[in-house]
Amino acid sequence: MIMQLCMEQRLVQDMRIKQCMELVGGATDSIFPRAEAWILAASDHQEAFQFQCPKRRQRYYRSIIDCLFCELYTEFRPACFLYYKDLGPQLRIGLDEEERRRFEVTLLYACKHMLDLYQEKVSTQWEWFCWEVMANAA
């Protein structure tokens, strides 16, 4: 069973477009199991992501983890989008265990920081959030 987070946008005359984003999977499928488990653990974790990450960024990705990973590590965006077009492998192919662990620590920090901001109802500019995570997660 694939869990999805759905966002709706109202269009002219009650027409609706639904964009569904998987909570986990996509180009980063099972590379970051602790980050995936954290996202799946509670609905407020998913809501924190929705609160912090702009919809204009989310629409490019198939999963929350893909979005968060590629927004923090922008050098992986091209490989992710190639995978979406069936022109490249999942990101797991190019990452060794040490890199995965290091990246997952950053993802978990980002997730927890998002939740803290969400609980305090503080929304920051997405670029600032990404910069802050990268500066403090190391």
N, C-alpha and C positions, 0 to 999 in steps of 0.2 A: 504494500500500500504506500503510495507516494503522498506525503503530506505537502500541502501547498498553502501559500499565503496569497490571497487574492485581493487585488485592488480594483476598484471600479472608478471610472471616469464618466461623468454625465456629458452627453453630447446633445445636439439639437433634437428636439421633439422626443425626449425620453429614450433615445437610442443609447445603449450602453456598450462600452467595450470593456471586456474583462481581461486583465493581464494577470496571469498567475505565475508566481515565482515559487519554485520549490524551496523548501526550507534548507535542504541539503541535497547534494548531488551535483550534476552538471560537470563542468571541467575539473572540479576539485573533489569528485566523488571519493569519499572514504580516505582521503589523504590526511585529514585533520579530525580524527574521531572525537577527541575531547572537546574541540570547538563545536562540532556537530551536536554532541550530546548536550552541551550547554545551551545551544539554541533551542533544542527540542525539549529541554527540561521544564520550561514554563512559558505560558503565553506572553507574560510581560517581557520576557527576553526578546521575543519576536516583535512585540510592540515597541520596544526600545529602539530596535533597528529601524522600524518604520518611522518613528519619531525623528530620529537623527539623520538618516540618509535620505537625501532628496529623491523624489520620484523620478526626476529626469536622469539620475544615475542608475537607479534600480532597473529601469526598463531595458537596459542593455544585457542584463544577466539572467541566467536561468535559476540561480539559487542565491540565497543570502550569503553563503560561504564564498561562492564565486565572486559575488559583488564585493564583499568585504576584503577578500584576499587581493583581487585585482585593483581595487581602489587604493589599498595600502601599498601594494607592490606593483606599481604601474607598468614595470617592464614585462609583466606576465599577461597584460591585456591582449597583445596581438596573438599569442598562443591560445588564449582562451577563446577568442573570437574565431580563430581558425578551427578549433575543435567544434564550435557550434555549427560551422559550415561543413562539417565532416571532411575538413582538409588537414587536420592535424590530430595528434594523440591527446589523451587526457593529460593534465599537468603532472600526474604521478610519474609519468615516463621520464621526465627530465629532472626530477628531484630525488636526491638521496635522503636517507633516514635522518642525518644530522640537519639538513636544510629543513625537512618537514617539521622536526621538533622545534627548531628555532622559529620558523614561521608560525607554528601553532601557539607558541608562547605569546607572540605578538597578537594573534587573533583573539586569544582568550583575554588578554589585557584590553583590547579594543571592545570586546563584548561587555566586559564588566564595567568599563568606563562609560559605554553607552547606557547601560542600565542605571548607573549612578546619575548621569545627566537626566535621564528619563524620569527617575524618581524625584529629582529636584525640579523637574519641569524646565530644564535649561537646554535650549537649543543653540548650538553653535554652528557657524558656517562649516560646511562639510570639509572643505579644504583645510581649514584650521583644525578640525577634529583629527583628520588624517595626519597632519603634521605633528600635532601634539602626541598622538599615539606612537608614531615612529620615533619621536624624540625621547619619550619616556619609557617605552617598552624595552629598550636595549639594556 
